[in-house]
Each structure stands twice: as structure tokens, then as C-alpha cells.
Amino acid sequence: MNITHSVNRRFVQLLAAVLTNQQLLNLASGRLYKGSAKNLCAPGLNCYSCPAATLSCPLGALQAAGGTAGYGFSFYAGGFLLLLGVLWGRLACGFLCPFGLLQDLLSKVPVTKRQLFPPLRYVKYLLLAVFVLLLPVLLLMLNGVGAPAFCEYICPAGTLEAAVPLLLTHAEYRQAIGGLFVLKAVILAAVVIGCLFISRFFCKMLCPLGAFYGLLNSVSICRLHLDEKSCVACGRCHKVCPMDINPAAQPHSPECIMCGQCVKACPQKALHLGIKAPKAKTATNTH
Amino acid sequence: MTRLGKARSLLLALAVGCILWGLWRGEAHIIWQKAVRVCMECIGLG
């Protein structure tokens, strides 16, 4: 089955965003959902302090357990991410992440698009190692109290999905605004502006979740398949890729979010997104 | 089974093992406790 031809990606993105945030009425009251579903992690980046959130943020979960005395690392959240990563790699970024959907919508704004300076792609791996895995444990060891460092100092999803609705509905939170909130608001503004000019700016440069899933793209069960015999190296797949990669050269790139734009653009049908590669064609039977 | 298949099976088994070990350690409850309260760090007030 070719996923790109079978499902409407935007519909799946919207559905995933709604299913992850089913408690929409809570946005008006600013109350958090406290049900048992919050034992489970969402596949994409979605702040668990968002009043609408039904599931927990996997990055928040990793940091919460990592920063709790006696734990050090969340095997539960880590295992969950490993499971999803082996099943479908970064497909969650392309289809299931609410923050990815927001970035896709921002990229529709008609301004001249630019490419990210390639070495900046490695920043997300640094954030994953330092802010998500190391700092919560280190702060616990030093201060006796752990802190979710990525959520606290960087995460723009938390600022947008949690801070905005909670500050609008709680006067006591508005009175507590300080330098940390200003830092996070500046990061959110920079990410939004970045997404206008660079498609999937946050995914490319800053997302630790995408960094983790991307490392598993080379082994994932659902993946992009290239029929090298059919490929005529026309470069159309590279041109339409929102992640600025060349699927014909690197079909299993850790940057690939498996959005399927390249599959749709390929005139030779040499690219396929799914579990199994279709039977290889010869160059002659494609004409 | 191919090398890739073996690697996948190993990683899937590791993932399931990690989830079960985490559940046994009570991590789901730690995560739930964090997720049902306003995370002051997440909203930039912590």
C-alpha cells in the first residue's frame, strides 16, 4: 500500500491534532484534563499542560521521570518512542504531530522561502542529548530537584499551547510573568517567523523528538522506498521536499518526515511510502 | 531473516521490554502526576 496515495495527509494531521487535544472546551476555563489517558504519551509534540490535551507529551514524560529521584531515565516514555520509531520512523512528524501541522500551515504564507544553513540541523541532536536527557538528571543531582530543561527554556509548543490559554484564563499567572516567560515568548516568535521563511523550521533545527525518530528512519518498518531502476534523476523530488533533502539520493535520511510530497511529485513512480517496496520496474516499462 | 529484520526485531523487543520495565517501576504514574498539574516550567513561569 502506498500511504501517500491512500490517505489525505492534511486530514490525518487534523484528526491527530483533535484526538490529541480532545478537551477543547477546557480552553475556555483553563482547567487541565486529569483523566487516565494522560498515562499515555502522544506520538507528536503536544504540551501536556495545554488545557485541551488528552495525552502526555513524550518529551515532557522523558524529562519528568528523568528529573524524579530514583528514576534517572524514563524507560516507559523511551520505550514508547523507540517502538514508534521502529514502526514508522519520522512518519509521526509528517502525519501526527500537531506542531508539525501548525508549521505546515505557516509555510503556506506566500513569502520567499529559504533553506536552513545545513549544519544547524545538528542543533536538535544537541538539544535532545543535553536539554531532554542530561540536564533534568544533572539538575536533580545538583539541586535535589529535577527540572524539565527543554520545556522550561526552549519548547515553543508549551508556550503556544499551554502558556497562552492559561495566561488568558488565570490572572494569577499573568502576575507571575518574568524573564523566563519573555525568553520563551521570544523563542516562540522566532520559531513562527522562521517557519514563514523556512518550511518546517522547528522540525529541521530544534525538535528533539524528530531527532530521536529520525535516527530510526534507517531501520523503520514503514519507510520511503526508491526503485533505482525507475529513477531518472529529474530532481523533482528534491525540489518539492519541505525538509530540503534529496530522496533519490537518501531515501532513508534522518531528516525525512515521510510527508510523501516526493512520492506525489515523482513522474516515474520510483518512490513509494509504505511497509513493502513494490516490485522493481525496469526503465523501459515506465514509458 | 535479513540483517535489517533482525535489527528491527531486536529493537522492537527492546522497546516493549523498556515499556514493561517502566510500567513496573511506576513511571506511568509519575508522568500522569506531572501531566495533570499545570507545568509552570512549560508555561515559562517556573
Contacts between the chains, C-beta under 8 A, distances in Angstrom:
chain1	res1	chain2	res2	distance
A	32	B	35	7.9
A	32	B	36	6.0
A	32	B	37	7.2
A	32	B	38	6.4
A	33	B	36	7.5
A	34	B	36	4.2
A	36	B	32	7.4
A	38	B	31	7.5
A	38	B	32	5.1
A	38	B	35	4.1
A	38	B	36	5.8
A	39	B	28	4.4
A	39	B	29	7.5
A	39	B	31	6.6
A	39	B	32	4.9
A	41	B	31	7.5
A	47	B	39	7.6
A	47	B	42	5.5
A	48	B	34	7.2
A	48	B	35	3.9
A	48	B	39	6.9
A	48	B	42	7.7
A	49	B	35	7.8
A	49	B	38	5.4
A	49	B	39	4.3
A	49	B	42	4.6
A	49	B	43	6.1
A	53	B	35	7.7
A	56	B	31	5.3
A	56	B	32	7.4
A	56	B	34	7.7
A	56	B	35	4.4
A	57	B	35	7.8
A	60	B	31	7.9
A	60	B	34	6.8
A	60	B	35	7.2
A	60	B	39	6.9
A	60	B	42	7.0
A	61	B	31	4.5
A	61	B	34	7.6
A	61	B	35	7.7
A	64	B	30	6.0
A	64	B	31	5.5
A	64	B	34	4.0
A	64	B	35	7.8
A	65	B	22	7.6
A	65	B	27	4.9
A	65	B	30	5.2
A	65	B	31	6.5
A	68	B	30	5.4
A	71	B	25	7.0
A	71	B	27	6.7
A	71	B	30	6.8
A	74	B	22	6.2
A	74	B	27	5.5
A	74	B	30	7.9
A	74	B	31	7.3
A	75	B	18	4.3
A	75	B	19	7.3
A	75	B	21	4.7
A	75	B	22	3.7
A	75	B	25	6.9
A	75	B	27	6.6
A	76	B	18	7.2
A	76	B	19	5.8
A	76	B	21	7.9
A	76	B	22	2.7
A	76	B	23	6.0
A	76	B	25	7.7
A	76	B	27	3.9
A	76	B	28	5.8
A	76	B	31	7.0
A	77	B	22	7.2
A	77	B	27	7.3
A	77	B	31	6.8
A	78	B	18	5.6
A	78	B	22	7.5
A	79	B	14	7.6
A	79	B	15	4.7
A	79	B	16	6.9
A	79	B	17	7.1
A	79	B	18	2.8
A	79	B	19	3.8
A	79	B	20	7.8
A	79	B	21	7.5
A	79	B	22	6.0
A	80	B	15	7.5
A	80	B	19	6.0
A	82	B	11	6.4
A	82	B	14	6.5
A	82	B	15	3.9
A	82	B	18	6.5
A	83	B	12	6.8
A	83	B	15	3.8
A	83	B	16	6.9
A	83	B	19	6.9
A	86	B	8	5.9
A	86	B	11	4.7
A	86	B	12	5.4
A	86	B	15	6.3
A	147	B	41	6.1
A	147	B	46	7.4
A	148	B	39	7.1
A	148	B	41	5.3
A	148	B	42	7.2
A	151	B	39	6.4
A	151	B	41	5.1
A	151	B	42	4.5
A	152	B	41	3.7
A	152	B	42	7.4
A	152	B	44	7.8
A	152	B	46	5.8
A	155	B	42	6.7
A	158	B	39	7.3
A	158	B	42	3.7
A	158	B	43	6.4
A	158	B	44	7.6
A	159	B	43	7.2
A	159	B	44	6.1
A	162	B	38	7.6
A	162	B	39	7.0
A	162	B	42	5.2
A	162	B	43	4.9
A	163	B	42	7.4
A	163	B	43	3.8
A	163	B	44	5.6
A	163	B	45	7.9
A	166	B	38	6.3
A	166	B	43	5.6
A	167	B	43	7.2
A	173	B	43	7.0
A	173	B	45	6.2
A	176	B	45	4.9
A	177	B	44	7.8
A	177	B	45	7.0
A	178	B	45	7.3
A	180	B	44	5.0
A	180	B	45	6.9
A	180	B	46	7.1
A	181	B	43	7.5
A	181	B	44	3.6
A	181	B	45	6.1
A	182	B	44	7.9
A	183	B	44	7.2
A	184	B	44	3.8
A	185	B	44	7.1
A	216	B	11	7.6
A	219	B	4	6.5
A	219	B	7	5.4
A	219	B	8	5.7
A	219	B	11	6.5
A	221	B	8	6.3
